[in-house]
Amino acid sequence: MKYTIDKHERYVVIEPLTKQLNGEVAAFLKGEFMLRNTSGQRNIVLDLSHVEESDEEGIRMGLLAQRLCNAVGGVFILTGVCSQIEDLLRMAGLERNFTIVKSISKAEDLIFGNEIQRELRGE
């Protein structure tokens, strides 16, 4: 599977370069999320700009990433989400489980806001 990873100081952006988020892609991304999470990256942005459709496995992969990030006080953000995936999340009643933004810059704002809150709480 082709993908890009853009590492930043406080977050990482993972962008799958595929049109379909199926079981095979989801399995690969799960491993990547776990690797990033255990290596200290608590904030992950999944850029779905190239993805046009997803199946159930793709949605479950997102739920896993959400739990991994939340467990260490981070955030998991989706960006570049197409209308088909938004509809799928809505029909499954899962749209509230994900933070979805329109751009990477909006994701950065949320991440830095979360990081400032963590610092103020002394975490």
N, C-alpha and C positions, 0 to 999 in steps of 0.2 A: 504494500500500500504506500502511496506517495503522500507525504504530508510535510508541513513546515513547522518548526518550533522556533519561536522568537522569545528568547529569555530576557527578562528585565530584572531590575534589582528586587522588586517586591512581587512580581507575578510572571507567569509564562503564558504565551498565546500558542495554542495548538490549532493548526488549520489543516484539516484533511482535504486533500486535492482529489476528491472523488464526488460523483453525482449522487451516489446512494450510500446511506448509512445503514448497512445491513449487519448481519451477525458476524461476518468475518472482520469487517472494519471495526465494529463495536468491540470485539475481543481484543484486537490490537490496541485500540484506544484505552481500554480498561487497564491493560498492562502499562501503558504510558502514563496514565493518571496515577497508578499506584507507585510507579517509579518516581515520578515528580513529587508526589506527596511524601514518600518516605525519605526523599533527599532534601526535604525542608521547604519545598514550594507549597505554601498553603493557599495561594490564590491562583486559580486557573481560569483562563478565558478560552472557550472553544469557539473558534470562528468558523461558522458554517456557510460562508459565502459561496462556496462551490457546490454545496450539498443541495439537491433538489427534492429528495425524498428520504424517508426513514421508515424502518420497521420497528417492531416491538423491542427487539434487541438493542437498537440504537437508543431508544427511550430509556431502557433499563440501565444502559451504560451511563447516561446522563445522571440518573438517580444515584448511581454508585459514586460518581465524581462529586456530586452535591454532598453526599454523606461524608466522603473523605475530607473535603475542604472544611465542612462545618465542624468536624471532629477536632480539628486543630485551630479553630478560630478564624479560618479563612473564608473566602467566597468562591463560588463557581458561577461563572457568567457565560451565557450564550449570546453570541452576536452573529449578525448576518443570517438570521433565521428566515427561511422562505415561508410563504403563506401555507403551503402544504404541511409543513412541520408544525407551524402554529395551530393549524386546524386539528392535527393529530393530537397535540397536547391538550387542546381544549376539549376534544371529544373524550379523551381519557380522563379528564378532570385533573390534569397534572400541571396546568399552566401556572398555578400558584407555587408549585414546587421549585420553579426555576426563576432565576433572575435573567431577564432577556432585555438587551439594550440594542440600539440601532448601530452603534459604532464602537470601535476600540477605544476612542477617546472617552466615551461615556462609561465604558467598563473601567478605564483608568481612574476616573473620578470616583466611582463607587469603591474601588479597591483602596485608593488613598484615603477616602473617608473612613473606611473600616479600619485601616491601619492607624489612623490618628486616634480613633476611639479606643483601640486596643492600648495604645501608648498612654492615653489619659487614664485608663483604668489600671495601668501598671502591669499589663500582661506581657 
